[in-house]
Amino acid sequence: MKKSLKILSVLAALPLFCINSSAQDVVSLNPISHFGYGYNIVKTSDFHPSASDEFFVNILTLKLRPVDYLGLDIGVDYKTVDFRSRDEAFYLDANKVIHAMPYKEKYKENYTRNFSRFRTNTFSTPVTFNFYAGDFAVRLGAEANFNLTGRVKDKFFVDGKKHKYIEKGAKFNKFNYNFLASISYANTGIYFRYYPKNSRLMPEGGVDVSSMTVGVVFGL
């Protein structure tokens, strides 16, 4: 009798075990799951950078995958973007907003090998719908960005001597957004980010840096 009761108890517990196992497969919380590097293509009327690139690393991602071929990711990333120019020098106005002027207007001396740069530091919340086919995955979604203050840095040489000039406290709009997409196989993929013109990084009057990013993402 006791043996029969034990068997019945095990059989009764099996459905609950299956539900818990299934729930673990459907929902997962993954820390530091990927990172990426990309190049920004900036097309605006008032700003033509010599180069612009970004680096980002995932902090945490909540993954929902109710079926094998479909899922939803909600993440938190840290991202930096560098905008560099050799023809224009960035500067802060009285309100700490970034503007640009020709390099020769800011520095009257005879300089060589110059560049001016400003960097954004951002916490982002990407939300993507994911479509899977074996090891292939396509992700489409959008991203909300919380922008921290930044700085402007100039570096140039005068008579062979290196000079650096830094202005801190550069202000950006606290929030902006972008759309994103990626195609990956296993742990490696290509991603695209697009910042529409009305999703301004700068307060009114600052340099316009609407851009599109193409880059590579690596899973960990």
MIVOLO-838797 format. One record per residue (C-alpha): residue number from 1; residue in one letter; chain; x, y, z. Coordinates in nm, 4 decimals. Example, Ala and Ser with C-alpha at 12.3 -4.5 7.8 and 13.67 -1.06 7.14 Angstrom:
<resi = 1 | resn = A | chain = A | c1 = 1.2300 | c2 = -0.4500 | c3 = 0.7800>;
<resi = 2 | resn = S | chain = A | c1 = 1.3670 | c2 = -0.1060 | c3 = 0.7140>;
***
This chain:
<resi = 1 | resn = M | chain = A | c1 = 0.0000 | c2 = 0.0000 | c3 = 0.0000>;
<resi = 2 | resn = K | chain = A | c1 = 0.2769 | c2 = 0.2391 | c3 = 0.0985>;
<resi = 3 | resn = K | chain = A | c1 = 0.4632 | c2 = 0.1587 | c3 = -0.2209>;
<resi = 4 | resn = S | chain = A | c1 = 0.1536 | c2 = 0.2364 | c3 = -0.4272>;
<resi = 5 | resn = L | chain = A | c1 = 0.1103 | c2 = 0.5705 | c3 = -0.2483>;
<resi = 6 | resn = K | chain = A | c1 = 0.4693 | c2 = 0.6662 | c3 = -0.3280>;
<resi = 7 | resn = I | chain = A | c1 = 0.4184 | c2 = 0.5836 | c3 = -0.6966>;
<resi = 8 | resn = L | chain = A | c1 = 0.0970 | c2 = 0.7883 | c3 = -0.7020>;
<resi = 9 | resn = S | chain = A | c1 = 0.2770 | c2 = 1.0835 | c3 = -0.5345>;
<resi = 10 | resn = V | chain = A | c1 = 0.5515 | c2 = 1.0784 | c3 = -0.7980>;
<resi = 11 | resn = L | chain = A | c1 = 0.2974 | c2 = 1.0602 | c3 = -1.0804>;
<resi = 12 | resn = A | chain = A | c1 = 0.1012 | c2 = 1.3483 | c3 = -0.9303>;
<resi = 13 | resn = A | chain = A | c1 = 0.4149 | c2 = 1.5616 | c3 = -0.9065>;
<resi = 14 | resn = L | chain = A | c1 = 0.5188 | c2 = 1.5057 | c3 = -1.2693>;
<resi = 15 | resn = P | chain = A | c1 = 0.2817 | c2 = 1.7662 | c3 = -1.4237>;
<resi = 16 | resn = L | chain = A | c1 = 0.4053 | c2 = 2.0309 | c3 = -1.1761>;
<resi = 17 | resn = F | chain = A | c1 = 0.7689 | c2 = 1.9461 | c3 = -1.2577>;
<resi = 18 | resn = C | chain = A | c1 = 0.6954 | c2 = 1.9796 | c3 = -1.6285>;
<resi = 19 | resn = I | chain = A | c1 = 0.5276 | c2 = 2.3186 | c3 = -1.5772>;
<resi = 20 | resn = N | chain = A | c1 = 0.8267 | c2 = 2.4500 | c3 = -1.3790>;
<resi = 21 | resn = S | chain = A | c1 = 1.0723 | c2 = 2.3178 | c3 = -1.6373>;
<resi = 22 | resn = S | chain = A | c1 = 0.8700 | c2 = 2.4765 | c3 = -1.9171>;
<resi = 23 | resn = A | chain = A | c1 = 0.8499 | c2 = 2.8097 | c3 = -1.7323>;
<resi = 24 | resn = Q | chain = A | c1 = 1.2280 | c2 = 2.8168 | c3 = -1.6983>;
<resi = 25 | resn = D | chain = A | c1 = 1.2625 | c2 = 2.7641 | c3 = -2.0739>;
<resi = 26 | resn = V | chain = A | c1 = 1.0090 | c2 = 3.0378 | c3 = -2.1536>;
<resi = 27 | resn = V | chain = A | c1 = 1.1503 | c2 = 3.3097 | c3 = -1.9220>;
<resi = 28 | resn = S | chain = A | c1 = 1.5185 | c2 = 3.3719 | c3 = -1.8499>;
<resi = 29 | resn = L | chain = A | c1 = 1.7247 | c2 = 3.6557 | c3 = -1.7036>;
<resi = 30 | resn = N | chain = A | c1 = 2.0710 | c2 = 3.6886 | c3 = -1.8613>;
<resi = 31 | resn = P | chain = A | c1 = 2.3451 | c2 = 3.9247 | c3 = -1.7324>;
<resi = 32 | resn = I | chain = A | c1 = 2.6090 | c2 = 4.0604 | c3 = -1.9738>;
<resi = 33 | resn = S | chain = A | c1 = 2.4908 | c2 = 3.8524 | c3 = -2.2683>;
<resi = 34 | resn = H | chain = A | c1 = 2.6489 | c2 = 4.0488 | c3 = -2.5572>;
<resi = 35 | resn = F | chain = A | c1 = 2.8519 | c2 = 4.3538 | c3 = -2.6674>;
<resi = 36 | resn = G | chain = A | c1 = 2.9034 | c2 = 4.5356 | c3 = -2.9934>;
<resi = 37 | resn = Y | chain = A | c1 = 3.0969 | c2 = 4.7940 | c3 = -3.1913>;
<resi = 38 | resn = G | chain = A | c1 = 2.9588 | c2 = 5.0067 | c3 = -3.4721>;
<resi = 39 | resn = Y | chain = A | c1 = 3.0298 | c2 = 5.2934 | c3 = -3.7110>;
<resi = 40 | resn = N | chain = A | c1 = 2.7902 | c2 = 5.5887 | c3 = -3.7337>;
<resi = 41 | resn = I | chain = A | c1 = 2.6891 | c2 = 5.7333 | c3 = -4.0690>;
<resi = 42 | resn = V | chain = A | c1 = 2.5945 | c2 = 6.0954 | c3 = -3.9941>;
<resi = 43 | resn = K | chain = A | c1 = 2.4050 | c2 = 6.2902 | c3 = -4.2599>;
<resi = 44 | resn = T | chain = A | c1 = 2.2995 | c2 = 6.6388 | c3 = -4.1527>;
<resi = 45 | resn = S | chain = A | c1 = 2.3098 | c2 = 6.9868 | c3 = -4.3027>;
<resi = 46 | resn = D | chain = A | c1 = 2.5304 | c2 = 7.1484 | c3 = -4.0344>;
<resi = 47 | resn = F | chain = A | c1 = 2.7690 | c2 = 6.8754 | c3 = -3.9171>;
<resi = 48 | resn = H | chain = A | c1 = 3.0099 | c2 = 6.6533 | c3 = -4.1105>;
<resi = 49 | resn = P | chain = A | c1 = 3.2261 | c2 = 6.4499 | c3 = -3.8713>;
<resi = 50 | resn = S | chain = A | c1 = 3.5503 | c2 = 6.2940 | c3 = -3.9836>;
<resi = 51 | resn = A | chain = A | c1 = 3.4566 | c2 = 5.9768 | c3 = -3.7932>;
<resi = 52 | resn = S | chain = A | c1 = 3.1953 | c2 = 5.8563 | c3 = -3.5503>;
<resi = 53 | resn = D | chain = A | c1 = 3.1757 | c2 = 5.5217 | c3 = -3.3756>;
<resi = 54 | resn = E | chain = A | c1 = 3.0132 | c2 = 5.3540 | c3 = -3.0790>;
<resi = 55 | resn = F | chain = A | c1 = 3.0665 | c2 = 5.0759 | c3 = -2.8286>;
<resi = 56 | resn = F | chain = A | c1 = 2.7977 | c2 = 4.9140 | c3 = -2.6168>;
<resi = 57 | resn = V | chain = A | c1 = 2.7745 | c2 = 4.6308 | c3 = -2.3667>;
<resi = 58 | resn = N | chain = A | c1 = 2.4639 | c2 = 4.4578 | c3 = -2.2369>;
<resi = 59 | resn = I | chain = A | c1 = 2.4085 | c2 = 4.4734 | c3 = -1.8606>;
<resi = 60 | resn = L | chain = A | c1 = 2.0966 | c2 = 4.2604 | c3 = -1.8245>;
<resi = 61 | resn = T | chain = A | c1 = 1.8328 | c2 = 4.1065 | c3 = -2.0533>;
<resi = 62 | resn = L | chain = A | c1 = 1.4945 | c2 = 3.9541 | c3 = -1.9754>;
<resi = 63 | resn = K | chain = A | c1 = 1.4182 | c2 = 3.6961 | c3 = -2.2442>;
<resi = 64 | resn = L | chain = A | c1 = 1.0684 | c2 = 3.5645 | c3 = -2.3175>;
<resi = 65 | resn = R | chain = A | c1 = 1.0469 | c2 = 3.2746 | c3 = -2.5642>;
<resi = 66 | resn = P | chain = A | c1 = 0.7018 | c2 = 3.1132 | c3 = -2.5552>;
<resi = 67 | resn = V | chain = A | c1 = 0.7687 | c2 = 2.9096 | c3 = -2.8709>;
<resi = 68 | resn = D | chain = A | c1 = 1.0861 | c2 = 2.7996 | c3 = -3.0501>;
<resi = 69 | resn = Y | chain = A | c1 = 1.0546 | c2 = 3.0470 | c3 = -3.3374>;
<resi = 70 | resn = L | chain = A | c1 = 0.9365 | c2 = 3.3605 | c3 = -3.1533>;
<resi = 71 | resn = G | chain = A | c1 = 1.0596 | c2 = 3.5679 | c3 = -2.8578>;
<resi = 72 | resn = L | chain = A | c1 = 1.0780 | c2 = 3.9069 | c3 = -2.6878>;
<resi = 73 | resn = D | chain = A | c1 = 1.3881 | c2 = 4.0662 | c3 = -2.5289>;
<resi = 74 | resn = I | chain = A | c1 = 1.3848 | c2 = 4.3578 | c3 = -2.2809>;
<resi = 75 | resn = G | chain = A | c1 = 1.7350 | c2 = 4.4727 | c3 = -2.1946>;
<resi = 76 | resn = V | chain = A | c1 = 1.9525 | c2 = 4.7324 | c3 = -2.0252>;
<resi = 77 | resn = D | chain = A | c1 = 2.2720 | c2 = 4.8394 | c3 = -2.2090>;
<resi = 78 | resn = Y | chain = A | c1 = 2.5525 | c2 = 5.0883 | c3 = -2.1505>;
<resi = 79 | resn = K | chain = A | c1 = 2.6627 | c2 = 5.2733 | c3 = -2.4641>;
<resi = 80 | resn = T | chain = A | c1 = 2.9235 | c2 = 5.5337 | c3 = -2.5593>;
<resi = 81 | resn = V | chain = A | c1 = 2.9345 | c2 = 5.7207 | c3 = -2.8907>;
<resi = 82 | resn = D | chain = A | c1 = 3.2305 | c2 = 5.9299 | c3 = -3.0099>;
<resi = 83 | resn = F | chain = A | c1 = 3.1880 | c2 = 6.2070 | c3 = -3.2681>;
<resi = 84 | resn = R | chain = A | c1 = 3.5195 | c2 = 6.3346 | c3 = -3.4068>;
<resi = 85 | resn = S | chain = A | c1 = 3.6017 | c2 = 6.6118 | c3 = -3.6518>;
<resi = 86 | resn = R | chain = A | c1 = 3.9250 | c2 = 6.7470 | c3 = -3.8021>;
<resi = 87 | resn = D | chain = A | c1 = 3.7709 | c2 = 7.0502 | c3 = -3.9751>;
<resi = 88 | resn = E | chain = A | c1 = 3.5408 | c2 = 7.1719 | c3 = -3.6994>;
<resi = 89 | resn = A | chain = A | c1 = 3.6107 | c2 = 7.2280 | c3 = -3.3303>;
<resi = 90 | resn = F | chain = A | c1 = 3.3377 | c2 = 7.1667 | c3 = -3.0742>;
<resi = 91 | resn = Y | chain = A | c1 = 3.2734 | c2 = 7.4073 | c3 = -2.7883>;
<resi = 92 | resn = L | chain = A | c1 = 3.0191 | c2 = 7.4642 | c3 = -2.5097>;
<resi = 93 | resn = D | chain = A | c1 = 2.8042 | c2 = 7.7752 | c3 = -2.4921>;
<resi = 94 | resn = A | chain = A | c1 = 2.6943 | c2 = 7.9400 | c3 = -2.1663>;
<resi = 95 | resn = N | chain = A | c1 = 2.4226 | c2 = 7.6731 | c3 = -2.1245>;
<resi = 96 | resn = K | chain = A | c1 = 2.6714 | c2 = 7.3861 | c3 = -2.1759>;
<resi = 97 | resn = V | chain = A | c1 = 2.5232 | c2 = 7.2979 | c3 = -2.5161>;
<resi = 98 | resn = I | chain = A | c1 = 2.7677 | c2 = 7.1730 | c3 = -2.7818>;
<resi = 99 | resn = H | chain = A | c1 = 2.8263 | c2 = 7.3812 | c3 = -3.0941>;
<resi = 100 | resn = A | chain = A | c1 = 3.0831 | c2 = 7.3612 | c3 = -3.3731>;
<resi = 101 | resn = M | chain = A | c1 = 3.3016 | c2 = 7.6222 | c3 = -3.5442>;
<resi = 102 | resn = P | chain = A | c1 = 3.5846 | c2 = 7.5994 | c3 = -3.7981>;
<resi = 103 | resn = Y | chain = A | c1 = 3.8988 | c2 = 7.4817 | c3 = -3.6228>;
<resi = 104 | resn = K | chain = A | c1 = 4.0962 | c2 = 7.7910 | c3 = -3.7276>;
<resi = 105 | resn = E | chain = A | c1 = 3.8444 | c2 = 8.0207 | c3 = -3.5591>;
<resi = 106 | resn = K | chain = A | c1 = 3.8839 | c2 = 7.8491 | c3 = -3.2217>;
<resi = 107 | resn = Y | chain = A | c1 = 4.2639 | c2 = 7.8173 | c3 = -3.2357>;
<resi = 108 | resn = K | chain = A | c1 = 4.4552 | c2 = 8.0961 | c3 = -3.4097>;
<resi = 109 | resn = E | chain = A | c1 = 4.7954 | c2 = 7.9289 | c3 = -3.3811>;
<resi = 110 | resn = N | chain = A | c1 = 4.9637 | c2 = 7.7181 | c3 = -3.6477>;
<resi = 111 | resn = Y | chain = A | c1 = 4.8585 | c2 = 7.3693 | c3 = -3.5491>;
<resi = 112 | resn = T | chain = A | c1 = 4.8984 | c2 = 7.0259 | c3 = -3.7060>;
<resi = 113 | resn = R | chain = A | c1 = 4.7350 | c2 = 6.6819 | c3 = -3.6606>;
<resi = 114 | resn = N | chain = A | c1 = 4.4289 | c2 = 6.8151 | c3 = -3.4838>;
<resi = 115 | resn = F | chain = A | c1 = 4.0947 | c2 = 6.6642 | c3 = -3.3899>;
<resi = 116 | resn = S | chain = A | c1 = 3.7987 | c2 = 6.7639 | c3 = -3.1792>;
<resi = 117 | resn = R | chain = A | c1 = 3.5696 | c2 = 6.5105 | c3 = -3.0139>;
<resi = 118 | resn = F | chain = A | c1 = 3.2662 | c2 = 6.4812 | c3 = -2.7948>;
<resi = 119 | resn = R | chain = A | c1 = 3.1389 | c2 = 6.1623 | c3 = -2.6362>;
<resi = 120 | resn = T | chain = A | c1 = 2.7939 | c2 = 6.0551 | c3 = -2.5199>;
<resi = 121 | resn = N | chain = A | c1 = 2.7419 | c2 = 5.8173 | c3 = -2.2279>;
<resi = 122 | resn = T | chain = A | c1 = 2.4035 | c2 = 5.6467 | c3 = -2.2300>;
<resi = 123 | resn = F | chain = A | c1 = 2.1978 | c2 = 5.3853 | c3 = -2.0513>;
<resi = 124 | resn = S | chain = A | c1 = 1.9592 | c2 = 5.2258 | c3 = -2.3019>;
<resi = 125 | resn = T | chain = A | c1 = 1.6552 | c2 = 5.0011 | c3 = -2.2783>;
<resi = 126 | resn = P | chain = A | c1 = 1.6210 | c2 = 4.8010 | c3 = -2.6010>;
<resi = 127 | resn = V | chain = A | c1 = 1.2989 | c2 = 4.6087 | c3 = -2.6642>;
<resi = 128 | resn = T | chain = A | c1 = 1.3062 | c2 = 4.3666 | c3 = -2.9584>;
<resi = 129 | resn = F | chain = A | c1 = 1.0755 | c2 = 4.1079 | c3 = -3.1129>;
<resi = 130 | resn = N | chain = A | c1 = 1.2827 | c2 = 3.8070 | c3 = -3.2163>;
<resi = 131 | resn = F | chain = A | c1 = 1.2277 | c2 = 3.5518 | c3 = -3.4916>;
<resi = 132 | resn = Y | chain = A | c1 = 1.4309 | c2 = 3.2286 | c3 = -3.4806>;
<resi = 133 | resn = A | chain = A | c1 = 1.5143 | c2 = 2.9640 | c3 = -3.7408>;
<resi = 134 | resn = G | chain = A | c1 = 1.7606 | c2 = 2.7240 | c3 = -3.5852>;
<resi = 135 | resn = D | chain = A | c1 = 2.0804 | c2 = 2.9182 | c3 = -3.5099>;
<resi = 136 | resn = F | chain = A | c1 = 1.9625 | c2 = 3.2174 | c3 = -3.7138>;
<resi = 137 | resn = A | chain = A | c1 = 1.7820 | c2 = 3.5058 | c3 = -3.5432>;
<resi = 138 | resn = V | chain = A | c1 = 1.6274 | c2 = 3.8306 | c3 = -3.6692>;
<resi = 139 | resn = R | chain = A | c1 = 1.5489 | c2 = 4.1028 | c3 = -3.4136>;
<resi = 140 | resn = L | chain = A | c1 = 1.3394 | c2 = 4.4159 | c3 = -3.4716>;
<resi = 141 | resn = G | chain = A | c1 = 1.2564 | c2 = 4.6797 | c3 = -3.2136>;
<resi = 142 | resn = A | chain = A | c1 = 1.3224 | c2 = 5.0186 | c3 = -3.0563>;
<resi = 143 | resn = E | chain = A | c1 = 1.5395 | c2 = 5.1613 | c3 = -2.7832>;
<resi = 144 | resn = A | chain = A | c1 = 1.4855 | c2 = 5.4302 | c3 = -2.5181>;
<resi = 145 | resn = N | chain = A | c1 = 1.8020 | c2 = 5.6190 | c3 = -2.4207>;
<resi = 146 | resn = F | chain = A | c1 = 1.8850 | c2 = 5.8005 | c3 = -2.0957>;
<resi = 147 | resn = N | chain = A | c1 = 2.1782 | c2 = 6.0321 | c3 = -2.1720>;
<resi = 148 | resn = L | chain = A | c1 = 2.4333 | c2 = 6.1413 | c3 = -1.9110>;
<resi = 149 | resn = T | chain = A | c1 = 2.6423 | c2 = 6.4586 | c3 = -1.9332>;
<resi = 150 | resn = G | chain = A | c1 = 2.9528 | c2 = 6.4471 | c3 = -2.1513>;
<resi = 151 | resn = R | chain = A | c1 = 3.2599 | c2 = 6.6470 | c3 = -2.2427>;
<resi = 152 | resn = V | chain = A | c1 = 3.4386 | c2 = 6.8052 | c3 = -2.5371>;
<resi = 153 | resn = K | chain = A | c1 = 3.8047 | c2 = 6.7198 | c3 = -2.5959>;
<resi = 154 | resn = D | chain = A | c1 = 4.0439 | c2 = 6.8841 | c3 = -2.8432>;
<resi = 155 | resn = K | chain = A | c1 = 4.3915 | c2 = 6.7560 | c3 = -2.9245>;
<resi = 156 | resn = F | chain = A | c1 = 4.6383 | c2 = 6.9307 | c3 = -3.1515>;
<resi = 157 | resn = F | chain = A | c1 = 5.0089 | c2 = 6.9992 | c3 = -3.1988>;
<resi = 158 | resn = V | chain = A | c1 = 5.1764 | c2 = 7.3415 | c3 = -3.2104>;
<resi = 159 | resn = D | chain = A | c1 = 5.5473 | c2 = 7.3554 | c3 = -3.2977>;
<resi = 160 | resn = G | chain = A | c1 = 5.5726 | c2 = 6.9829 | c3 = -3.2276>;
<resi = 161 | resn = K | chain = A | c1 = 5.4196 | c2 = 7.0091 | c3 = -2.8790>;
<resi = 162 | resn = K | chain = A | c1 = 5.0952 | c2 = 6.8269 | c3 = -2.7993>;
<resi = 163 | resn = H | chain = A | c1 = 4.8124 | c2 = 7.0305 | c3 = -2.6499>;
<resi = 164 | resn = K | chain = A | c1 = 4.4843 | c2 = 6.9088 | c3 = -2.4991>;
<resi = 165 | resn = Y | chain = A | c1 = 4.1809 | c2 = 7.1164 | c3 = -2.4125>;
<resi = 166 | resn = I | chain = A | c1 = 3.8808 | c2 = 6.9672 | c3 = -2.2272>;
<resi = 167 | resn = E | chain = A | c1 = 3.5418 | c2 = 7.1205 | c3 = -2.1481>;
<resi = 168 | resn = K | chain = A | c1 = 3.3264 | c2 = 6.9195 | c3 = -1.9059>;
<resi = 169 | resn = G | chain = A | c1 = 2.9538 | c2 = 6.9134 | c3 = -1.8318>;
<resi = 170 | resn = A | chain = A | c1 = 2.8221 | c2 = 6.9003 | c3 = -2.1893>;
<resi = 171 | resn = K | chain = A | c1 = 2.4420 | c2 = 6.8734 | c3 = -2.1828>;
<resi = 172 | resn = F | chain = A | c1 = 2.2324 | c2 = 6.6430 | c3 = -2.3976>;
<resi = 173 | resn = N | chain = A | c1 = 1.8589 | c2 = 6.5873 | c3 = -2.4006>;
<resi = 174 | resn = K | chain = A | c1 = 1.7895 | c2 = 6.3509 | c3 = -2.1109>;
<resi = 175 | resn = F | chain = A | c1 = 1.5884 | c2 = 6.1123 | c3 = -2.3273>;
<resi = 176 | resn = N | chain = A | c1 = 1.5811 | c2 = 6.0200 | c3 = -2.6926>;
<resi = 177 | resn = Y | chain = A | c1 = 1.5029 | c2 = 5.7060 | c3 = -2.8896>;
<resi = 178 | resn = N | chain = A | c1 = 1.6080 | c2 = 5.5020 | c3 = -3.1889>;
<resi = 179 | resn = F | chain = A | c1 = 1.5002 | c2 = 5.1994 | c3 = -3.3891>;
<resi = 180 | resn = L | chain = A | c1 = 1.7171 | c2 = 4.8909 | c3 = -3.4151>;
<resi = 181 | resn = A | chain = A | c1 = 1.7464 | c2 = 4.5605 | c3 = -3.5988>;
<resi = 182 | resn = S | chain = A | c1 = 1.9941 | c2 = 4.2739 | c3 = -3.6070>;
<resi = 183 | resn = I | chain = A | c1 = 2.0646 | c2 = 3.9524 | c3 = -3.7943>;
<resi = 184 | resn = S | chain = A | c1 = 2.2739 | c2 = 3.6903 | c3 = -3.6169>;
<resi = 185 | resn = Y | chain = A | c1 = 2.3975 | c2 = 3.3368 | c3 = -3.6486>;
<resi = 186 | resn = A | chain = A | c1 = 2.4921 | c2 = 3.1568 | c3 = -3.3267>;
<resi = 187 | resn = N | chain = A | c1 = 2.6784 | c2 = 3.4182 | c3 = -3.1184>;
<resi = 188 | resn = T | chain = A | c1 = 2.7758 | c2 = 3.6673 | c3 = -3.3907>;
<resi = 189 | resn = G | chain = A | c1 = 2.5649 | c2 = 3.9146 | c3 = -3.5841>;
<resi = 190 | resn = I | chain = A | c1 = 2.5265 | c2 = 4.2461 | c3 = -3.7637>;
<resi = 191 | resn = Y | chain = A | c1 = 2.3139 | c2 = 4.5231 | c3 = -3.6128>;
<resi = 192 | resn = F | chain = A | c1 = 2.1613 | c2 = 4.8478 | c3 = -3.7400>;
<resi = 193 | resn = R | chain = A | c1 = 2.0566 | c2 = 5.1530 | c3 = -3.5370>;
<resi = 194 | resn = Y | chain = A | c1 = 1.8644 | c2 = 5.4495 | c3 = -3.6756>;
<resi = 195 | resn = Y | chain = A | c1 = 1.8114 | c2 = 5.7776 | c3 = -3.4903>;
<resi = 196 | resn = P | chain = A | c1 = 1.5354 | c2 = 5.9736 | c3 = -3.6655>;
<resi = 197 | resn = K | chain = A | c1 = 1.5770 | c2 = 6.3490 | c3 = -3.7024>;
<resi = 198 | resn = N | chain = A | c1 = 1.3043 | c2 = 6.4309 | c3 = -3.4486>;
<resi = 199 | resn = S | chain = A | c1 = 1.4800 | c2 = 6.2166 | c3 = -3.1846>;
<resi = 200 | resn = R | chain = A | c1 = 1.7305 | c2 = 6.4873 | c3 = -3.1013>;
<resi = 201 | resn = L | chain = A | c1 = 2.0352 | c2 = 6.4158 | c3 = -2.8914>;
<resi = 202 | resn = M | chain = A | c1 = 2.1149 | c2 = 6.7861 | c3 = -2.8513>;
<resi = 203 | resn = P | chain = A | c1 = 1.9013 | c2 = 7.0599 | c3 = -2.6978>;
<resi = 204 | resn = E | chain = A | c1 = 1.7696 | c2 = 7.3150 | c3 = -2.9454>;
<resi = 205 | resn = G | chain = A | c1 = 2.0564 | c2 = 7.5019 | c3 = -3.1107>;
<resi = 206 | resn = G | chain = A | c1 = 2.3199 | c2 = 7.2324 | c3 = -3.0588>;
<resi = 207 | resn = V | chain = A | c1 = 2.4898 | c2 = 7.0416 | c3 = -3.3390>;
<resi = 208 | resn = D | chain = A | c1 = 2.2604 | c2 = 6.8005 | c3 = -3.5210>;
<resi = 209 | resn = V | chain = A | c1 = 2.3844 | c2 = 6.4416 | c3 = -3.4974>;
<resi = 210 | resn = S | chain = A | c1 = 2.0987 | c2 = 6.2356 | c3 = -3.6411>;
<resi = 211 | resn = S | chain = A | c1 = 2.2629 | c2 = 5.9156 | c3 = -3.7573>;
<resi = 212 | resn = M | chain = A | c1 = 2.2454 | c2 = 5.5538 | c3 = -3.8609>;
<resi = 213 | resn = T | chain = A | c1 = 2.4801 | c2 = 5.2925 | c3 = -3.7129>;
<resi = 214 | resn = V | chain = A | c1 = 2.6045 | c2 = 4.9695 | c3 = -3.8692>;
<resi = 215 | resn = G | chain = A | c1 = 2.8044 | c2 = 4.7360 | c3 = -3.6491>;
<resi = 216 | resn = V | chain = A | c1 = 2.8934 | c2 = 4.3884 | c3 = -3.5264>;
<resi = 217 | resn = V | chain = A | c1 = 2.7537 | c2 = 4.2260 | c3 = -3.2118>;
<resi = 218 | resn = F | chain = A | c1 = 2.9107 | c2 = 3.9334 | c3 = -3.0252>;
<resi = 219 | resn = G | chain = A | c1 = 2.7354 | c2 = 3.7055 | c3 = -2.7777>;
<resi = 220 | resn = L | chain = A | c1 = 2.9014 | c2 = 3.5999 | c3 = -2.4519>;
***
